[in-house]
Amino acid sequence: MSSSDPLGATQRWRLDLAYDGRAFSGFAYQPRHDTVVGLLRSTLAATLRLDHEPLIVGAGRTDSGVHAFQQVVHVDLPVATKVRRLEGERLMNSLNKQLRGRIQVLRVEPVSPEFHARFSATWREYRYLVLETTPPGLDFTNAWSWAVGGPLDMRAMNRAAHSTVGTHDFRAFCRRPSNASADEPLLRKVLEARWERLEDEWLMSPRHAPVVRLTIRAQSFCHNMVRALTSTMVAIGQGNLDDATVRQRLESFSRYQLPPLAPAGGLALVGVGYDHESEEPPATTEGPPRRKRPR
C-alpha cells in the first residue's frame, strides 16, 4: 500500500495494454480528445465506481496512429473500493468487457509502490514494418505498414542501423521539447537496431509484397526518433542517401535535407523491460491486435 492512512490507503497496480493506434489521438491524456489514457481513466472510474478518474502513468507515449502490443502503465487505486473483489484476472476481464476491444488489457497485477511504469523501465522496443513494392508508385500503404519503392539494400540499411547503437545525441532525429534550448543535447542509448526480411503470411500484404522490419531497442526514445530514423534508413536502402548519413547526422546534429517522418501506422511499441523480467518482449509482437467490430 502506498499510504499509511487506512481511509486513504491505495494499492499500486500494473496494467499491460495493447491497442490499435488508429482509434486514438495518441496515448497521453488530452481534454476533449480521445486518447488511450483518457479512455482507460474513465473506464477504471466507471468499473470501480471511483469518485474521481485515477492518474495513469505510462512507460512511454505513442503518437496518434502508433500501435502498441505491450504498453505498461501503473495506477494507484483506493483499497476500499470494488477493486478488492476484482483482483487480477477478474479485474482484467471486467475492464476488457467495458473497453470492448478498443484497448486490450493483457495483464493486471498489484505491485509495490516503488514500481514506476516509466522510471523503472530499463528498455523499450519498437518495430516498424515496411512493404517493399515494385514497381514504385503503387500505394499499398495500410494501417500497419508503409509501402515504399524497392528493391531495398538491406546491407546498407543495417550499416546505418548499426551506427545508432550506443549512446548518441539524437537531435537530428528528434522533435525538440518546447522547454529545451537548441544547444541542449538529446542523449539516448540504443541497445540494438536491425533490419530483417519477414515471412508475410500474417500481414497478408497486397500482391505478396516483401515485408521488412526494423527492430530497435533503447533505454528510452525521444519524440519522433524511430519514425525519423526509419525514413532516413529507407532512403539509404533506396540509394537516395549514403549509408554514412545516419552516423554523420548523429555527429553534426543537422536535419538538413533529411526525408520527412515515416508514417505513424507502421510503428508499434512491442515491449517494455524491467530488471526483474525476461529480456524478451511478449509473444503478441507477431501481429496486430484484433479489433472487434462495433455492434
N, C-alpha and C positions, 0 to 999 in steps of 0.2 A: 504494500500500500504506500501511496505517496503522500499521506497525511496522517498525523497523529490524532487528529480530531475525528472521533467516530462519526459525527454528524456530517462532516465534510470529507470523509475518507474517500480516496479514489484508488482504483487499480489501473495500472497501465496495461494496454493491450496492443499486440502487434497484429496487423492485418496485411496479408499479401493479396494483391489485386491484379487482374488482367482487364484490359478494356480496348475497345475499338476507338481510336482517336478521332474518327470522323464525326462522332456524336457529340464532341465537346469543344469548347473554346479554350482548350488547354487543361492542364492539371490543377493549377493553383486557384484558390477561391477568388472570384470576382463578382461583386454585387451586380445583379441584373444580367449575368451571363451564365450559360450552362457549362459548368466545369465538373471535373471528376470529384474534387474536394467538396464543392457545393452540393452535389447530389448525395455523396456519402454522408456529409454532415446532416442533411435533412432526413435521410433515411435512418440513420442511427437515432436521431432525436425522436422520430415517429415510432420506431420499433421498440425503443426502450422507455418511451414516454418521459423524455427528459424535458425540463423546463427551458433549457437553452441548447442550441446546437453546439456540440463539443468542438474544441480546437483539434485539428488534424495536422500532423507533421509528416511530410513525405521524404523518402530518400533522395529524391530529385524531382525537378519539374520537367514535364514534357509539354511541348508546344501544341497548339491546335493542329489536329491531323496526325500527330505522332502516337503510335500504339504502345501498349505495354503487355508483356507476357508475365512479368513479375515486377510490380511496383510494390514497395514496402512502406507502410505508414505506421505511426503509433498514435494512440488516442488515450487520454485519461478519462475513465468513466466512473461516476459515483458508485460506491459499493452498495448503497441502499437503494438499488433500482432493480428492475426486471432482469438485468444482466446476470444477477446471481443465479437465476433459474435457467439461463440460456448460455451456459459456458461452452466454449469450444465449438464442436461441430453443430450443436443446436443453434447457437448464435449465428454461425456461418450460413446455415440453411435458411434461417429466418431472414437474414439480410438479403441473400440471393433471391428469395421469393419476392421481396419488396423491390429489389433492383431490376428484376425482370430482364436480365441479360445485358443491360446497358453497361454494368460493371459486374465482373465475376469475382467473388471473394474466394480465394483459393486456400486461405489458411487464417485461422483465428486462434490466438493463444495469449494467455497472460504472461507478462514479462516483468522484470524488475524495473523500478523507477529509474535506474541508471541507463537502461536501454534507450537509445535515441535513434530513430529511423535514419536520420541524416548523418549525425556526427559519429555514430557508432559504426557506420558502413566503412569497409576497407576498400571496396571496389564497386564499380558499376560497369555493366557490359551492355553495349548496343550492337544491333546488327542493321545493315542496310542492304536491301535487295535491289538488284539491277537486272533488267531484261536486255539482252544483247540482240538487237533486231537488225535484220538485213533484208531488203535494202533499207538504208537510213531514211527517216522521214515518216515511216509508218508509226502512228501513235497508238501504242499498246499500253500506255501507262495506265495503271489501275490503282486502287486504294492501298495496295500492299507493296508496290514496286514502282520503279522508274525505268521507262523504256528509253534506250539510247542507241544510236547507230554503232554497229560493230563492224568488224571484229575488234575486240579489246586486247591489248597487250598486257596479259596478266603479270608477266615478269616485271615490266616497268611499273605497274601499279603496286606490286608487292615491294619493289625497291623504295617507292615513295612511302608506302605504309610503314616500312621498317624504320624510316628516318624519323617517324614520330615517337618511337619507343624511347622511354627515358623521360627526364624532366626538362621541359622546354617552355619558352614564353610563347603562348599561342595567340598573341594579339592580332596576328594577320588572319586568324581563322575564327575569331570570336566577336560577338557583338559586345561592345564595351558597356559595363554597367553605368547607369546615368550618374552615379555618385563617384565614379573613378576618373582620374585625370588621364590625359593622353599618354603620359610618360610612365604610368603605373603598369608594371608587368602583370601578365595573366599566366602565372606558372601553373602547369598541370603535369602530373606524372602519368604517362601512358605505360601500361604493363604489357600489352600485347596488341598488335594490329596486323590483320592479314586478309587477303582476298582469296576466295576459292570458288570453283565451279560446283554447282549443285545438280543433283537429280531433281527435276521439277515436277514430279508426279502430283505432289500435294498442292502445288501452286496452280497447276493447270493453265500454264501461260499460253497465250494465243500462238497458234502455229508452232508450238513446242519451241518457242524462243529460248535460247540458252539463258540460264539464270546464274548470276554471280553474286556472291555475298561478301560484304565487308563485315568482319567481326572486330570490334575494338573495345578493349577493357582498360579502364583507367581508375585511379583513386577517385577522381571527380572530373567533371566536364564543365567548361564554360558555355555560355549561351551560343547556340548555332554551330558549335565546334564540329560535330560529326557531319552535319549537312555541308558545311564549307569544305571540309577535308574530302568528303565524298565527291563533290562536283569537281574539285581540283584533280583528284586521282583519276576520275573518269576521263577528264580532258587529257591527262597524261596517257591513259590507255588508248585513246583515240589518236594519239600522235600530235595533238594540238599544243601540248606543253612538254617541255623537257622533264625527264623523271627526277631531275635535281631540284625542281621548282619548290616542292614542299620544304626540303632542307634549307634552301636559300631564303624562303619567306619566314621560316622559323628564326633565321638569323637577322633578317632585315626588318621584320615586323610589318611589312608592307602588303596591302591587299591590292595594289595597283594592277589592273588588268587580269585579276583572277575572275573565274566564271561566277555567275550567280549561285545562290544556295541550291543544293539538290532539293527536290520536292519533299514535303513533310511525310507524305504517305508511305514512302519506302523505309522509313525509320521506325525502329521499335526498341524499347528498353526490354532486355531479355533476362536480366539477372542483377541482383544486388547481393554482395557478400559481406559477411560478418566474421569476426575472428573465430567464433565457436562453431562455424558451419563448414560444410564441404566447399571446396573450390569450384565445383561445377554448378552452372546455372540449371534451373529446373527443366524437366523434360518437355514442358509446354513450349519451348522455343522452336519446335519443329513446324509449327504452322500457326496461322492466325486464330484467335479465339472465335468460337462460333457465336454469331449474332442471332438472337431469337427474332422471328418475325412478329411485328406488332399485331395484336388481335383486333 
